[in-house]
Every structure is written in C-alpha cells, then in structure tokens.
Amino acid sequence: MTDKRIMASYLGLLFFHVAHVFEETWGHFWIQDRIGLGWFLAINWALFLIPLVIFLLILDGRRVGHILGIVYAVFMVLNGLGHNIAVIVTGSHFGGFAGSIPESA
C-alpha cells in the first residue's frame, strides 16, 4: 500500500473516530448522565489525542507508529462491529443503546 493510501486510510479512521463520539453524544450514551456532557467530551478529546499522536508517528515514518496504527484500526473496526451487533440484537440504537450499553445498566 502506498504512503498516500495509508495516510488517507488513517485520516478516514480519525474521521470515523470523531463521528463515533458524535454518535454517542447524539444518542445520549449512558455515561453522560453520570459525569455530564462536558466531562464526557473532555475525556473523548483526551482519548482522541492517542490516535492523533499515532498519526504523527506514522507521518514521521516510525515503525512503532505503523504498528500502533494497525492496533488502533483493529480496535476501531471491532468497536464498530460491536455497535452494529448490538443494534441487530436489540433492534434499537438511539434511546439507550448508543455505545451498546442500555441506559439502565
């Protein structure tokens, strides 16, 4: 895979990471009731810095960046599959199952 395709793919993952946070915010992920929206977004911003640093390592051409990028990509794909499976099993996404955990949990 060319460097441009790797960069485009990783930027796509970063975009979907942000979309994921939007989905959990819009779907009112249950943890927001416990910590508040401000803290929820602050924690997610801190978590977003991890793949951003990985992206900088990839841009710098470091092998560890490529390895961590693959680990991050696999984690994000599994997380997305988990969300889809939860929707199929429960028949609902928003209104309690954003993040795959019901609000009553």
HELIX and SHEET records of a PDB file:
HELIX    1   1 ASP A    3  TRP A   26  1                                  24    
HELIX    2   2 ILE A   31  ILE A   35  1                                   5    
HELIX    3   3 LEU A   37  LEU A   59  1                                  23    
HELIX    4   4 ARG A   63  THR A   90  1                                  28    
HELIX    5   5 ALA A   98  SER A  100  5                                   3    
END                                                                             
